[in-house]
Amino acid sequence: MVKKISMLALAGLIALPVVASASAGKAPQDLTSKIDELARQLDALKAQLAQQNEAITQYGDKVDDMDEMLEEKSESWDLAARIKFYGDFRSRLDYYSADTVFSAGTPLRFNPATGSFVGVSQGDRSSDTLMTNRFRLNMRVKATENLEFKGRLAMYKAWGMQTTPSGLSDGANRGQTFPIFDGSVTRQPNDSALYVDRAFLNWSNIGGMPIWFSVGRRPTTDGPPAQIRMGSDARMATPTAFMDYPFDGLSLGYAYAWGVEALGTGRIRFCYGRGFENGLQSDYSSAKLDDTDFAGLSWDVFKKGNRFLTVQSFGVFNLFNYPNFQSDFVNYGASFPQDQGGFGPQMDLGNLYHTTGVYSDKIQNFNYFLGAGWSHTDPNGNGFFNDYAAMFQGLTGPNTNGEDGYSVYFGARYDIDSIGLKLGAEYNYGSQYWVAFTPGNDDLFQSKLATRGNAYELYLIYDLPTGEAISKYAKTFIRLGWQYYDYDYAGGFDWNMKPYDLNDDKAQLQALGINPVESANQVYLTFEAYF
């Protein structure tokens, strides 16, 4: 319609001179020639306008196509933007020096046939410089309004190695570490591959209520209060740090508000997990191995600002003496006797029960926490007449009685915000029969919270002046720390080993050929970035 009106207006403008001439008394033949000329010009104008309209139409189609393409791209961009990626990288340097019960050259293992000791102790252990790199990539995406996926991939390796360095997790430190298995993969230096560290679905707002269900590879490492000394300041896991164990499982939770301003909110979860899958078993086998399962409650009693109280209680059922390691260690452990470094055949040892709690708060620039734990072993009497095949058995046979252990843990950190410096100190103590469930610890050589004795730590965190933050997750800092382990009893998180007194039971340790660490110093320096 606009085009037709424009053409009529143009024709009218051209015709004005003609009409004026006619009214002035021009001859008819002149008028006829003017009209003919006008008609020719009009036809030429129509042809020109037709060409222009065709070009405009083609261009318009292209614009429409481009609009549709951009709209499709925009939708795909919106879909892609739903996936959030963020992560962290840490480069770490460690110095470690440990004094063992027996000095180098001390005869070990009594041979009844000859009436003498055989073998000698290797003595103290040390590592001047062990350097590691750790990279973790987090992701989260909503599939629907109330269903979200969260995941984390992790690479953790030592400089110059595509395997775990000797002495860290190869069984050489009996009663201190296990070789890498499902409960410690991504938590001990291994190779440069990215492994699935966490992967789980959260279904929230079930039935329009504050109830959620979650299933997958659980976020069960670096729990509170670990975030204080690790510089995160935000809670990093569901259970307390007394349980540091990545596993596959599920949880069902309920969130609530106290209705009291001072208490804020809380949430309680039922948690279940599988620690070991036995696979196919023969009903007629005398060495039938059951699955190892975890089950319990994790309760954030209240949270208001920085004030936080959490309690957890769980059981480990049909606890293995050792799992399937990521090496030939299973075959080696089953084939060789304990006095030659083996573990004997795989078997169930019984049940383990655990209850722990942590309270933390911040007053101005002063952060602090208090924690405590209780463990109880319920062995089933399986095993051999040695010190390894069942819970806390002694020289005369397996211990069929339950043993109680406890731990206390407290620490503080003062933040000097004006210069970006944080100073912290921690202490924990474990009794003779204390069992921590921490194979996924981040202490590299030995789990601090598994210490049967005293453990001390001093550290500082310095926020690096690296410029304005680009990411909301951004943190860049160095962490310098010193840890001192002072053991009273042998073992640690290893529920297989009787916790011999390192002073009073030296004869038994010597006869068994065991030379545990008595004290150790560890110094670490990290360079870390969250992005």
N, C-alpha and C positions, 0 to 999 in steps of 0.2 A: 504494500500500500504506500509506503514512504517513497519507493522508487517511482511509482506511477505519478504521484503528486509532484515530484521533482521534475519529471519529464514534461508534464503539462505546464508547470510554471516556466520552464525553459522555453517551451514553444510559444508561450504567451509573450515573453520578453522579445523573442525574435520577431513576432508578428506585429509588435507595436509600431515599428517604422512603417510597415506596410499599411496598417490602418490609418496612420497619420497621413501618409501620402495619398491614400484614396480620398480621405476627407478634404484634401487640398485641391481636389479636382484633377488628379492625374488621369491620363488616357487609359481606357480599358486594357489596351494591349500592354501597357506598362504594368498595370496591376497583375495581369495574367503572368507576365514574365517574373514578376516579384514572387508570386505565389509558387511558381514552378521552382524558382531558386530556393525558396524557403522549404519546399518539400524535399529537394535534394539534400539540403543541409540537415533536415530532420532525419532523413534516412541514414545519413552518415553518422549522425549523433546516436541513433538507435544502435547501429552496428558497433560503435565504440563502447557504448554502455553495456551491450551484450557481452563483449569481450571482458570488460571490467567485472561484470557480475559473475562470469564463469571463473575468473581468477579468484574473486572473493569467495565464491562457493568452495573452490578447491582448498583455499587457505583456511576457510572456516572448518572444513572437514578435518584438516590436519590439526587445527587447534582443538577440535572436539576429541580427536584421537589422543592428542597429547594430554588433554584434561583427564580422559579416562585412564590413560597410562599412569599419570601422576597420582590419580586417586587409588589405583591398584597398588602402586609403589608405597603410597602413604599408609595404606592398610597393612601391607607386609612389614613396613618399618614399625608400625605400631605393635604388630605381633612380635617382631624381634625385640623391640624395646621392653617387652614384658620380662625378658630374661636379664637378670641383673648379675653381673660378674664383678667380683672383688676378691682380693687376696692379700697375701703377705709373703715376704722373703726374709730369711734370716741367714746370716753367715756367722759362724761361731768358732771361737778358739778356746780349747780346754787344756789345762795342765792338771795332771793327776799323779799323786804319790801316795801309796798305801803301805803300811807296815803290817806284816802278817804275824800270827802267833809264834811260828817257828822261823828262825833265821835261816838263811841259805845254807845248805849242806846238812841240816838236821835230819837224821835217819827217821823214816816214816814207815808205817805198816809192819806190824809184828808177824813173823812167820813161825807158827807153832812147831813146824817140822824141824826147823833149824834152831829155834829158840833165840832168834835175833831179829833186828829190824832190817827191812830191805827198802831200797829207794831213798832218795833224799829230797828235801824241800827245795823248791826254787826260790824261796825267800820273798823279799819285798817286790812290789810291782809299781811301775811308773810309766807315764807317757808325758814327754816334755811338751809336745805340741800335736794335738789332734784337732784338725780343722774340718768343719762340716758345713754343708749348704742345705737349707730346707726351703722348699717352695710349696705354697699351698694356694689353690685356686678354688674359691667359693662360688656357688651359683644358686639362684633361687628363682622360681617362676610359678605364677598362678595358672593352674589349668582351668579352674572355675572360680567363682567368687569365694568359695569356702574350702577349696582344695589347693594346697601349695606343695611344691617339691623343693627340697633343699639338698644340696650336695657339696662335697669338697673332695678334690683330688690333691694328692700330696706326693712330693718327691723329697727324699731325705738321704743324703749320701755323704761319705767322707771324701775329702780331697784325695785324689789319686787312687781311689778304690771303686770297684763296681761290686764289691761284696762287703760284708760287715768286718771291720778291723778285728784282729785277734784279741780275745780277752773281753770284748764287750758283750757278746751274746752267743758264745760257742760252748758254754758249759764249763769253761776253764775256771770261772769263779763260782764254784759250787755253793749254792745257797745265796747267791747274789743276783744272777740273771739266768734266764732261759735263752736258748737260741730263738730266732725270730719265728713266731707262729701267728695264728689269727688274732690273738689278743695283744700283739705288739707290732704288727706290720704297720708301716708309716710312722711308727713311734721310735724306732731304732734305725741308725744309719744302715742302708742296704745298697741299692743301686740307683741309677738315674731315671728309672721308670716312674711314671705317674700311676699311683694306685688309688683305688676308691677308699677314701678315708671315712667319708660320711655320705649317705644317700638314703633319704627317707621322705615319705609323704605325710603331710599333716592335714587332717580333715577337721575343721573347726566349726563352731556354731551348730553343732548337731542338734536337730530338732528345735532350733532357735534358742538353745540354752548354752551356757558357758561350759560346754563339754567338748572335748576333742579326742581324736584317735590318731595315733601315729605308728607307722610301721616301716622298717628298713634297717640300714646300718646306722646305729644310734650315735648321737652326739654325747659320748660318755668319757671324754678325756679333758683334762685341764679344768676340772670343776672348781667351785669356790672352796677356799679363798685364793686359788692359784693366780687369778687375774691381777691381784695386787702386786705380787712380786714380778709378774711377767709383763707389767706395763700396759695391760689391756684396759683395766678399770671397768670393763663390762663383763658380766658373767659369760663364761665360754662353754659351759656344759651343764647337763642336768644333775648328775650325782655330785657329792662332795669329792674332794681330791683324794680322800682315803680309798676311793674306788676309781682307778685310772685304767680303764680296760675297754678298748673298742670291741663291740660285739653286735651281732644281728638280733633284732628283737622288736618288741612293740610296747606301746604304752597307751593307757586310757586315763584321761585327766579331767579334773573339774576345777574351775576357777571361781573364786568368791571374794566378796568384800566384807570386812569385819563390821563395818558400820560404825567403827570407832576411828576417829581421825588419826590417833597415834599409831594404830596398827596397820592401816592401809589395806592392802589386798593380800591374798594368798592363793595357793593352788596345791592340789594333791594329785598324785599319779600312781596308778598301779603299773608296774614294769615287769616285763618278762623277756628273757633272752636265752639264746643257745650258745654255750661256750665250747661245746665239742659235739660233733655229729659222728656217731659210731658206724654209720653205713649199714650194709647188710651183715647180719650176725647169724650164726648157726645156733639153733635151739639146743643142739647136743654138745656145744663147745663148753669145755670146763673153764675157759678163759673168756667168757662172754663179757663184752664191754658195753655199758649203758651210755646213753647220751648224758652230757653234762648240761644242766639247765640252771638259769638264774630266775628268781622271782622275788618281788618285794615292793615296798612303798617308798616313794620319794615325796617329801612334804615340805613345801615352802610355807612355813607356818605363818609368817607375815613379812611384808616388805613395804616400807614407807620411806621414800627418799633413799638415803644411803644405809638405813637401818634394815637389817636382813637376818632372818633366822631360818635355817633349813635343817631338816632331819631326814635320815634315810635308814631303812632297815631291810635287809634282804637275806636270802638263803641261797647257797650253792649246793645243788643236789647231784649226787653221784660224781663227785669231784675226781678228775683224772689225776694220775701221778705225773703224767706228762702228755701233752697234746701231740698232734702231727706237726712237726717242725718243717720249715721250708728248706730242708736239706736232707742228707742221708743220715741225719742224727737219730731218726726213729729206728732205723735198722741197726745202727751202731749201738744205740742205747739199749735195745732189746737183746742184742747178741753178746754184749760184753758184761761181765759182772761189775758191781758198783766200785770195787777197789781198782778197776781198770778204766774207770771213767764212764761206764754205762749206767743205765737207769733200770735195767731189768725189763720184763714185759710190761706192756700197758695194762692198767687195771684201775678199777674204781676204788677210792679210798674211804668214801663216806660223805658226810655233809659238813658244810662250813656255814656259820651264821655270823652276821655282821650288823652292827648298829653304830652310826656315827652322826655327829651334828656339828654345825658351824654357825657362830654368830659373828656378824661384822657390822661396823658402823664407821662413820667419818664425822669428826668434830672439827670444824673449820679446815685446817690443812693436815690434820692428824688422822690417819687411817689405822684401824686396828681390827683384829679378829681373835676369837677364841674357839678352839675346836677340840673334840674328844672322840675316841673310838673304842669299841668293845668287839672282840672276836671270840668265837667259841667253836672248837673243833668237835666233831662227832664221828670218830673213825669207826669203820666197820670190821676191823681186825684183819683185813687182807694184808698180804705182803710176806716178806721173808724175814729171816733173823738177821737183819742188818739195819742200817740207819736210814735207808732211803725209800723203801717201797711202801710205807704207810705213814700216816700222820704221827709224827713225834715218837716213833718207836725207838727203843733203846737197844743195847747190846743183847738183851735177853729175850727179845721178841717184840712183836707189835704192841703198841699202846692202844688198848681198847677203851680207855677212859677219855672223856672229854676234857679239854683244857681251855681255860679262859685267859685271854690276854687283853691288854688295854693300851691306849696311846693318848697322849695329850699334845696339843699343838697350838701355839699362839705366836703372834707377830704384830709388827707395827711398821708404818711408813709415814714419813713426814715430807710433805711437798713444799718446796720453795719455788713457787710459781714465777716469781720475778726473774729468776735466772734459769728456769726450766729444769730444775734438779730435784730428784726424789731420793731420799735416804731411807733404807729399810733394814729390818733385822727380824729373824725368825728362829724359833727353837721348837723341837719336837722330841718326845721321849716314847720309846716302846718297851713294854715289859717282856719278860722271858718268852711267854707264849703268844705274844702279839703276832697276828698275821694280817698284813695289809694286802689288799687286792689290787696291786698296782703294776702289772707287767707293762702297761703302756705309759710308764712314767717318763718325764722329760729331763731326768737328771743324768742321762748318758751312761755313766758307769754303774751306779747303784741307786735304787729308789730311796730317796730321803725319808719318805714317810713309812717305809718298811723297816727302818732301823730298829733293832732290838738293843736299845741303849740310847745314847744322846746324839742329836744332830743339830748343828748350829749353822746359821747362814747370815752373812752381811752382804748388802748389795747397794748399788746406786744406779739410778736411771737418769740419763741426761737427754733431754729433748734437743735434737739437732736443729740449728738455725738454717733450714733448707728452703725458706721462703714461704709464701702464702700457700695454703692448702688448696689443691685442685679437686680432690675427692673428699667427700664427707667422711670417708673411712680413714683418711690420711693420718698417719703417725710415723715419725722417723726419729729413732733414738738409738743410743748405745746402752748396754746393760753390762756392768762390771760387778762380779760377785765372788765371794769366797765361801766354801762349804767345808765344814769339819765334821767327820763321822767318828764317833767314839763308841765302839761296840762293846757290849757286856756279854752278849750271847751270839752263838753262831746262827747262820741262816738269815732270813729276812722274810720276803714274801713267799719263799719256798716252803710250802706246807709239808713237803716230804721229809724235811730234815729236823731231827731233834735239836732244840736250841741249847747246845752244850755251853756251859759256863766257860768263858775263855780263860779264866784263872784257875778254877778248881778242877776242870775236866780235861786238862792238857794230856794226861796219859791216855784217855779214851780217844781223843782226837789223833794223837800220834799213832795209836794202834790201828785206827781206821784209815790212816794216810790222808787225813784232812788238814789243810793248813789255811784256815779262814783269815780274812782281814780283821785286824784288831783296831786299827785307826787309819784314817785317810784324810788327805787335804786335796781339795779341788778348787781351782781358780778358773773362771770362765769370763770371756768377753764376747759380747754379741753386737752386731750391727743389723738393725731391724727396720723394715719399712712395711707399713700397711697401706694399701691403695685400693 
